[in-house]
Amino acid sequence: MSTTTRTGGGVSQRHAACDCPRAHTAGCSGERCRCPREHSARCTHRIRPDRKTACGCPWAYVASAVRAGKRVQATGSGYKSRSAALRARAEAIETLRKAPAAAKRGDTLSAWLTAWLARRSESSNALRPTSLREYKRLSGIIVEAIGGELLRDVTADTLDDLEKHLHKTMPGKATTHARAFAVLQSALRDAYRRGRIADDPTRRRDPVRAPKTRRAMLQPEQFARLVDWLSRNGERMAPVLWVAAATGLRRGELAGLRWVDVDLAAGRLVVAQQAVQVGSKVMVGAPKTAAGEGRLVMLDARTIEVLREVAATQALEAAAWGSDYRNDAALVFTAEDGAPLVPDSLTRALPSAIARYNAALRVANLDADQDAEELAGLAKSRGMGARKLAVIRADATLPGAAPLPVVTFHSLRHLHASILLASGRGLAAVQRRLGHSSISISSDLYGHLIESAGRADAEAAAALIPTRQR
């Protein structure tokens, strides 16, 4: 049993019924007894003689407002004081006027992220499978830190707590921190647009940005050495690496490239699809960006020649495998039996090729006299063998060459952009060739190359002024 004391102003306090015993006086008849109660020191619903409360019973509020000609209402409870309930009621009235759903719903941030991701996987602007998988991973990090917070109570201070949690649990991973905040920002902005929160707290603090790092890549001379060495040794990935560097295609676009999209006579290809790997599954879909879909990439003479050689090799392999040949989709780059290339295998291709080249380089630079014992061991080893050793030692291009730095497959895309800029093409050409969604992305990624080229231009121009050196 409980009683409610109304105090006005839209707030009230709910008291539990007092069951403390009476301190009866002598001669008390028990009828209409006015004897005092024996309250304990910890009694939470004691009422003082002046009828004012001195208890810890919770306060509640009822708020209402008129929006679009209709009255909307919200309630709240569990406040420790009347003033706290009044402040909460004032905030609720303001929220009712702006976003009624935010005042009435008690969803947690975790529940909202789950519902938001479900929509992003099914709506017309659904995330790509790889992006959705990454969003779910980052959402798990957010939920671990602040997922229990009510959606309507998320503030800039809550975001500060998330940043502290990330620095404590994932130190040194600035890129992951920035991506987690980007996902949270997208989710909260959607909640604001849908009226689930009255304000977007991400606007109340500085964004979290990952530090810009200079992308490591092979220099043109280094790449030429590598791809020539791979070609001489009949490496299957040599044509793939060359086309990647010569066109700037992404790994998924290379894995999904079909012969129907290539016109060797006209010297061009169209990026119509890409292969996407989600776990162990490979799916074919549209390219990463709308700007990249259907883009026309013109081909140089050497790339056309390389692709003709790939087509000829495929014809020989198809004849050799017969009915077991698997290239039903008529892909340009496949395994020997026609099976499609897994995008992850392309990711590993360049670092693996560089490692083999550097190993061959070290063997080629061994001295015949000083390293005779090691050479004899390599000739007998299962990993090398006398025949392979002889081929490496006979390669006149290897001795004296410097080892190559280990870089990622994606760096070939950066190599293509740097070559374009070095040849005098601007950022617009980079955007077209690489399929960036905007020229600002091209500028962010490769603006430093433009700056260095501009400095060289300035020095060249100044050198033509015949002034005396100071």
C-alpha positions in Angstrom: 0.0 0.0 0.0 1.3 3.5 -0.8 0.1 7.0 -0.7 0.9 9.9 -3.0 1.4 13.5 -1.8 0.6 16.1 -4.5 2.8 19.2 -4.2 1.8 21.1 -7.3 3.9 22.3 -10.3 3.4 19.0 -12.0 5.6 17.0 -9.6 4.6 14.6 -6.8 6.1 12.3 -4.2 5.0 8.8 -3.6 5.3 7.5 -0.1 5.1 3.9 1.1 2.6 3.3 3.9 4.2 3.7 7.4 4.2 0.5 9.4 6.2 1.7 12.4 4.7 0.8 15.8 2.9 3.2 18.0 4.5 4.4 21.3 1.3 4.1 23.3 0.9 6.1 26.5 -0.5 4.8 29.7 -4.3 4.7 29.7 -4.5 4.8 25.8 -7.8 3.2 24.8 -6.6 2.6 21.2 -9.6 4.4 19.7 -8.5 7.4 17.7 -5.1 7.1 19.2 -2.8 10.2 18.8 0.2 8.5 20.3 3.4 9.1 18.4 5.0 6.4 16.2 8.3 4.9 17.0 10.3 5.8 13.9 13.7 4.2 13.3 16.7 6.3 12.4 16.6 4.8 8.9 12.9 5.2 8.2 12.5 6.5 4.6 9.0 7.7 4.9 8.9 9.7 8.1 6.7 12.8 8.2 7.7 15.6 10.6 5.2 17.2 12.9 4.9 20.3 10.6 3.6 17.9 8.0 6.6 18.4 5.8 8.4 15.3 4.4 11.8 14.3 5.6 12.1 11.1 3.7 13.9 9.6 0.7 10.8 8.5 -1.2 11.1 9.2 -5.0 9.7 12.2 -6.8 8.0 12.0 -10.1 6.7 14.5 -12.8 4.0 14.7 -15.4 4.8 16.9 -18.4 2.6 18.0 -21.3 2.8 20.2 -24.3 0.9 21.0 -27.5 2.5 20.1 -30.8 0.8 20.3 -34.2 -2.5 21.0 -32.4 -2.3 17.8 -30.3 -1.4 17.5 -26.7 1.5 15.2 -26.0 2.5 13.9 -22.5 5.5 12.3 -20.8 6.2 11.1 -17.3 9.4 10.5 -15.3 10.1 9.2 -11.8 12.9 8.2 -9.4 14.2 11.7 -8.7 15.7 12.3 -5.2 14.3 15.8 -4.7 11.5 18.1 -5.7 13.9 20.5 -7.4 15.4 17.7 -9.5 12.0 16.5 -10.6 11.1 20.1 -11.5 14.2 20.5 -13.6 13.5 17.2 -15.4 10.0 18.2 -16.0 11.1 21.5 -17.6 13.5 19.6 -19.9 10.8 17.1 -20.8 8.4 19.9 -21.8 11.1 21.5 -24.0 11.8 18.0 -25.5 8.1 17.4 -26.1 7.9 20.5 -28.2 10.9 19.6 -30.3 10.9 15.8 -30.4 7.9 14.1 -28.6 9.3 10.6 -29.2 12.6 11.5 -27.4 10.7 12.5 -24.2 8.5 9.4 -24.1 10.9 6.6 -25.2 13.4 5.0 -22.8 15.5 3.1 -25.4 19.1 2.5 -24.5 21.9 3.5 -26.8 22.6 -0.2 -27.3 19.0 -0.9 -28.4 19.1 2.0 -30.8 22.4 0.9 -32.4 20.9 -2.6 -32.9 17.8 -1.2 -34.6 19.8 1.3 -36.6 22.1 -1.4 -38.0 19.1 -3.5 -38.9 17.8 -0.7 -41.0 21.1 0.0 -42.6 21.3 -3.7 -43.7 17.8 -3.7 -45.3 17.0 -0.1 -46.6 17.5 1.2 -50.1 20.8 2.8 -49.0 22.0 -0.5 -47.3 25.6 -0.8 -46.3 27.8 -3.1 -48.3 28.4 -6.5 -46.6 32.0 -5.6 -45.7 31.0 -2.2 -44.4 28.1 -3.7 -42.3 30.5 -6.2 -40.8 32.9 -3.4 -39.8 30.0 -1.2 -38.4 28.8 -4.1 -36.2 32.4 -4.6 -34.9 32.7 -0.9 -34.0 29.2 -0.8 -32.5 30.2 -3.6 -30.2 33.1 -1.4 -29.0 30.7 1.5 -28.4 28.2 -0.7 -26.5 30.9 -2.1 -24.3 31.7 1.5 -23.1 28.4 3.4 -23.0 25.7 1.0 -24.4 23.7 1.1 -21.1 23.1 4.8 -21.3 19.6 6.0 -22.3 19.5 7.3 -25.8 17.9 10.6 -24.7 20.6 11.0 -22.0 23.6 10.8 -24.2 25.5 14.1 -24.0 28.9 15.5 -25.0 30.1 14.3 -21.6 29.0 10.7 -22.5 31.1 11.0 -25.6 34.1 12.1 -23.5 33.6 9.0 -21.4 33.7 6.9 -24.6 36.9 8.5 -25.7 38.5 7.8 -22.3 37.4 4.2 -22.5 39.0 3.8 -25.9 42.3 5.3 -24.8 42.3 3.0 -21.8 41.3 -0.3 -23.5 42.7 0.3 -27.1 45.8 2.6 -26.7 47.5 3.6 -29.8 44.7 2.7 -32.2 43.7 6.2 -33.3 42.2 5.0 -36.5 39.8 2.6 -34.7 38.9 5.4 -32.3 38.0 7.8 -35.2 36.0 5.1 -37.0 34.0 4.2 -33.8 33.1 7.9 -33.3 32.1 8.2 -37.0 29.7 5.2 -36.6 28.3 6.7 -33.4 27.9 10.1 -35.0 26.0 8.6 -37.9 23.7 6.7 -35.6 23.0 9.7 -33.4 22.3 12.0 -36.3 19.7 9.5 -37.6 18.1 9.4 -34.1 18.0 13.3 -34.2 16.4 13.3 -37.7 13.8 10.8 -36.6 12.9 12.8 -33.4 14.2 10.2 -31.0 16.5 12.8 -29.4 16.0 16.5 -29.0 19.6 17.4 -29.8 22.6 15.8 -31.5 25.4 15.6 -28.9 28.1 15.1 -31.5 27.7 18.7 -32.5 28.7 19.8 -29.0 32.3 18.5 -29.1 35.2 18.4 -31.5 35.3 15.4 -33.8 37.8 12.6 -33.3 40.1 12.3 -36.2 42.8 9.8 -37.1 46.2 11.2 -37.7 47.2 11.5 -41.3 50.1 9.2 -42.2 52.2 9.1 -45.4 51.3 6.1 -47.4 54.2 3.7 -48.1 54.5 2.6 -51.7 57.1 1.3 -54.2 58.8 3.8 -56.4 58.3 3.3 -60.1 61.8 1.9 -60.6 61.3 -0.5 -57.7 57.9 -1.7 -59.0 59.4 -2.2 -62.5 62.2 -4.3 -61.1 59.7 -6.5 -59.2 57.2 -7.0 -62.0 60.0 -7.8 -64.5 61.5 -10.4 -62.2 58.1 -12.0 -61.6 57.4 -12.1 -65.4 60.8 -13.7 -66.1 60.0 -16.4 -63.5 56.5 -17.0 -64.9 54.7 -15.8 -61.8 50.9 -15.9 -62.3 50.4 -12.7 -60.3 52.7 -10.6 -62.5 49.9 -9.5 -64.9 47.5 -8.8 -62.0 50.1 -6.5 -60.3 50.9 -4.7 -63.5 47.3 -4.0 -64.4 46.7 -2.8 -60.8 49.5 -0.3 -61.0 48.7 0.7 -64.6 44.9 1.3 -64.0 44.5 2.1 -60.3 41.7 -0.5 -59.9 40.9 -1.8 -56.4 41.5 -5.4 -55.5 37.8 -6.2 -55.7 37.4 -4.5 -59.1 40.3 -6.6 -60.4 38.9 -9.8 -59.0 35.5 -9.1 -60.5 36.7 -7.8 -63.9 35.1 -9.7 -66.8 36.3 -10.0 -70.4 32.9 -8.5 -71.5 33.9 -5.3 -69.7 37.3 -5.1 -71.6 37.7 -3.8 -75.2 41.3 -4.5 -76.2 40.7 -3.2 -79.7 39.6 0.2 -78.4 42.1 0.0 -75.5 39.7 0.5 -72.6 37.8 -1.3 -69.8 34.6 -0.5 -67.9 34.4 -1.0 -64.1 31.0 -2.6 -63.8 31.3 -4.8 -60.7 33.6 -5.9 -57.9 34.1 -9.1 -55.9 33.6 -8.6 -52.1 34.9 -11.0 -49.5 32.9 -11.4 -46.3 34.6 -14.0 -44.1 35.1 -17.0 -46.3 32.3 -16.0 -48.7 32.9 -14.1 -51.9 30.1 -12.1 -53.4 29.8 -10.0 -56.6 28.2 -6.5 -56.4 28.5 -2.9 -57.5 31.8 -1.0 -57.1 32.6 0.8 -53.9 31.3 4.2 -54.9 28.7 5.5 -57.3 31.5 7.5 -59.0 33.5 4.3 -59.5 30.6 2.3 -61.0 30.6 2.2 -64.8 33.7 4.4 -65.0 35.7 4.1 -68.2 39.5 3.4 -67.8 41.6 3.8 -70.9 44.5 1.4 -71.3 48.1 2.0 -72.4 49.9 -0.2 -75.0 51.8 -2.4 -72.6 48.6 -3.1 -70.5 46.8 -4.1 -73.7 49.7 -6.4 -74.5 49.6 -7.9 -71.0 45.9 -8.6 -71.2 46.2 -10.2 -74.6 48.8 -12.6 -73.1 46.4 -13.3 -70.2 43.7 -14.2 -72.7 46.0 -16.5 -74.6 47.1 -18.2 -71.4 43.5 -18.7 -70.4 42.6 -20.3 -73.7 45.5 -22.8 -73.3 44.4 -23.6 -69.7 40.7 -24.0 -70.7 41.8 -26.5 -73.4 44.0 -28.4 -70.9 41.3 -28.6 -68.2 38.5 -29.3 -70.5 35.1 -29.8 -68.8 36.7 -29.1 -65.4 37.6 -25.6 -66.3 35.6 -23.3 -63.9 35.6 -19.8 -65.5 31.8 -19.6 -66.1 31.7 -15.9 -65.4 34.5 -15.2 -68.0 36.7 -13.4 -65.5 39.9 -11.8 -66.6 42.0 -13.0 -63.7 41.5 -16.5 -62.4 43.4 -19.5 -60.9 44.8 -22.1 -63.4 41.6 -24.1 -63.3 39.5 -21.0 -64.0 38.3 -20.6 -60.4 37.8 -16.9 -59.4 40.5 -15.2 -57.4 39.7 -14.6 -53.7 40.2 -10.8 -52.9 42.2 -11.8 -49.8 44.6 -13.7 -52.0 45.3 -10.4 -53.9 45.9 -8.7 -50.6 48.7 -11.2 -49.8 50.0 -11.3 -53.4 52.2 -8.2 -53.3 53.9 -8.6 -49.9 54.5 -12.3 -50.7 56.1 -11.4 -54.1 58.3 -8.8 -52.4 59.4 -11.3 -49.8 60.4 -13.8 -52.5 62.2 -11.2 -54.5 64.2 -10.0 -51.5 65.0 -13.6 -50.6 66.3 -14.2 -54.2 68.2 -11.0 -54.0 70.0 -12.1 -50.8 70.9 -15.4 -52.4 72.2 -13.7 -55.6 74.4 -11.4 -53.6 76.1 -14.3 -51.7 79.8 -14.5 -52.4 80.9 -17.7 -54.1 84.0 -18.1 -51.9 83.0 -16.6 -48.6 79.5 -18.1 -48.6 80.3 -21.4 -50.3 79.0 -23.4 -47.3 75.6 -21.6 -47.3 75.3 -22.0 -51.1 76.0 -25.7 -50.8 73.3 -26.0 -48.1 70.8 -24.1 -50.3 71.5 -26.4 -53.2 70.6 -29.4 -51.1 67.6 -27.9 -49.3 64.0 -28.7 -50.2 63.0 -25.1 -50.2 65.6 -24.1 -52.8 67.3 -26.9 -54.6 70.2 -26.8 -57.1 68.0 -25.9 -60.1 66.3 -23.0 -58.5 69.6 -21.8 -57.0 71.2 -21.9 -60.4 68.4 -19.8 -62.0 68.7 -17.1 -59.3 72.5 -17.0 -59.5 72.3 -16.6 -63.3 70.0 -13.7 -63.1 72.2 -10.7 -64.0 69.6 -8.1 -62.8 69.8 -9.2 -59.1 73.4 -8.6 -57.9 73.8 -5.2 -56.5 70.1 -4.3 -56.4 68.6 -2.9 -53.2 65.9 -4.9 -51.3 62.3 -3.7 -51.7 60.2 -2.3 -48.9 57.2 -4.4 -48.0 54.0 -2.6 -48.9 50.3 -3.4 -49.3 48.5 -4.4 -52.4 46.4 -1.2 -52.1 49.6 0.8 -52.4 49.6 0.1 -56.1 46.6 2.3 -56.3 48.6 5.1 -54.7 51.4 4.4 -57.0 49.1 4.9 -60.0 47.9 8.2 -58.6 51.4 9.5 -57.9 52.5 8.6 -61.5 49.5 10.5 -62.8 50.4 13.6 -60.8 54.1 13.3 -61.6 53.3 13.2 -65.4 51.4 16.5 -65.1 47.8 15.3 -64.7 45.8 17.0 -62.0 43.6 15.8 -59.2 40.6 15.7 -61.6 42.3 13.0 -63.6 43.1 11.1 -60.4 39.5 11.3 -59.3 38.3 10.0 -62.7 40.8 7.1 -63.0 40.5 6.0 -59.4 36.7 6.5 -59.0 36.7 8.7 -55.9 33.3 10.0 -54.9 34.6 13.6 -54.8 37.8 15.5 -55.7 38.2 16.5 -52.0 39.0 12.8 -51.3 41.7 12.8 -54.0 43.1 16.0 -52.5 43.2 14.6 -49.0 45.0 11.5 -50.1 47.4 13.0 -52.7 47.5 16.7 -52.0 51.1 16.4 -50.5 52.3 15.2 -53.9 50.8 18.3 -55.6 52.6 20.4 -53.0 56.0 18.8 -53.6 55.5 19.2 -57.4 54.6 22.8 -56.9 57.8 23.4 -54.9 59.8 21.9 -57.7 58.0 24.2 -60.2 58.8 27.2 -58.0 62.5 26.3 -57.9 62.6 25.7 -61.7 61.0 29.1 -62.4 63.3 31.0 -60.0 66.3 29.4 -61.6 65.5 31.1 -64.9 65.9 34.6 -63.3 69.5 35.7 -64.0 70.3 37.2 -60.6 73.6 37.0 -58.8 73.8 34.3 -56.1 73.9 35.8 -52.6 
